[in-house]
Amino acid sequence: MINTFKADPKESCAHFNLKNMVIPDVEGYFSSLSGSFTFDPDNLSVCRIEAYIDVSSVDSGSDSRDELLKGEEFFNAQKYPLIEFHSKEFRIHDEDVLKVRGDLTVKDITKEVVLNVERPDGLKKKRISIAASTLVNRDEFKLDLGSVLEIGEALIGENIQMTMEIELIKQS
C-alpha cells in the first residue's frame, strides 16, 4: 500500500558536521526543510523522497560564520537558495535501514549520493519521523571556505556529514 507524507517544515531540519584538521569542527543545522516521502514497503520501485533545504536558514552558532556560509564562496544563498535531494532508487540494506540513491544539488552542481534512511514504521499513523544521512565531499560541490578564512586547504576537512531529521504528516 502506497503511503504519502509531506514534511512538516516547522518540525524538520538538516544537521551538518564539517570535520576539520586543526580548527574546531563546524557543526550546525538548517532550520527550514520541506519535501515529501512516498513509501510502499511491498513495492520499493514506487518509493520517493524529495527534500528541499532553505540555505538561508543555516545556523552554525556564529552569526559571522553563518554569513560566510551563505556568501558567494560557500553556498551563495542569494543565487542558489535551495539544496535539493531527489531519490532515484530505494534498496533494503537491513532490517532497520534503507539505502536511497538519488541526486543531491548544491548550488548548480548535481551529484549522485546514497542516503542511509531509517526504515519507517507506524505507516498508519498520521505523523511519523525519519532520519536520513550521508557523507558529501565539499570540494565536489565547490564549497570553499579556505580562501575566505585565509587558512591552508589542509586545515579544513573535505567531508561533511549531513543528516536530515524529517517529521512527516500523512497525506493519503
N, C-alpha and C positions, 0 to 999 in steps of 0.2 A: 504494500500500500504506500503510495507516494504521500509524503508529509512535507508541507511547505511552510517555512518560517521566515520571518523578517526580523532583522537585527533591531534591537531597542537601542537607539543611539545614546540614550541617557545612561544606560547600564553596560555599555560595551566600550572597550578601549584596546589599544595595542601598546604593549610594552617593548622596549628595546634595551639592549645592553651592548655597548661597544667596549670590548676588552682592549686595554692599552698596555704598552710595554713599560713605560716609565711613569707617565702621569696617571692619576687615578682613573678607573673605569668610568665611562659616562653611561648613566642609566636614566631612563625617563619613560614617558608614555605619550601617546596621542589620545586625547580625551574624546575625540569625535570619530566614531566608526559607524558606518552604515552598511547595509547589504542584505543578502538573502541566502537561505540554505534550503535546498531541496534534497530529501533523503528517502530512499526506499531500501530497507535492509535486504529485501529479496531481489532487487534489481539495481546494482550499482551503476549500470550504464545511464540511468536517468538522474543520478545524483549531481548536484551542482552547488558550488559556493561562489558567491560574488561578494567581494569586500571592497569598501571604499574608505580610505583613511584621509581625513582632512589634515593636511600638513600644517596648517596654521594653528592647529590645536596642540602642537608639541609643547611638552613641559619637562624640562630636564632638571628643574630645581634651581636654575640660574637664568634670570631674565636676559643677561648679556649673552650667555651661551645659546639660549633659545633664539635670539635674534640672528646669531651666526648660523644656526641650523636652518632657519627659514630663509636665509640670504642666498644670493646667487652662487656662492662657492659650494654650498651643500645641496639643500632641497630646492632652492629657488621657488619658494611657495607662491610668489606672485604670478609666475609664468606657468608653474605646474602645481596646482592647488591640491591634487589628489594622488595618493598612492593606491594602486588598484591591484586586485587579485581576481583572476577568472579561472576557475577549475576546468580541467580537460578530462581527467580520469581519476576514479576512486578505486583503490585496491585495499583488500583486507590485509593488514600487517600481522596482527594477532588479535586476541580476544578483546583488547581494550583500545587498539589504535588502528586508524585508517591512514593510508598513505594517499595523499591527494596531490596529483601532478597538475600544474597549471602555470599560467603566465602572470608574473609579477611585473608591474610597470611602475618605475620610479623615474620622475622627470619624463623624458621622451624615450627612455630605454626600457625594453621589454625583454625579460629573461625567463626561461623556464625554471621553476623551483618545485620542490616537493615539500608539502606541509605534512607534519605529523598531527593528526587530528584525533582528539579523544572521541571514541565511538559513542554516539549519543544514546542515552537510554531515557525512558519515560516519554516516548514519542506521542503518547496520547494526552500528555499534559498540555496546558495552554502555554506554558513557558518552560524552556529548557536552556541549559548553558553548555557551551562547548569551548574548548581551548584548542588553538592551532598554532604550531610553532615551526620555525625554520631558521636556518643559518644562511645569511647572504653575505657576499663579498662586496664591500662598499666600493672597491675600485671598479667592479663590473658595471656599477650604476653611476660612476663618476661623482661619487660623494667624497669630496676632498676637503678635509679640514686642515691638512698640513700647511698649505700656503697661508691660510687665514691665521693660524696660530703661530706661524713662523717657527715651527719646530720640525725636526727631521722626520721624513716619512716613516722611519723605523720606530718612532715613538708612538705612533698611532696604530692600533690593531686594524687588520683588514676585515675581520669578520664581525658582523652584527647579528646578535641573537634577537629574533623578533617573535613575540608571542601575542596572538590576538585572543582576548577573553571576550566572548560574544554571548550576550543574553538574547535569546530568540523568543519571538512571540508567534504562536501557531496561526497560520493564515487559512489553511484548509486541512 
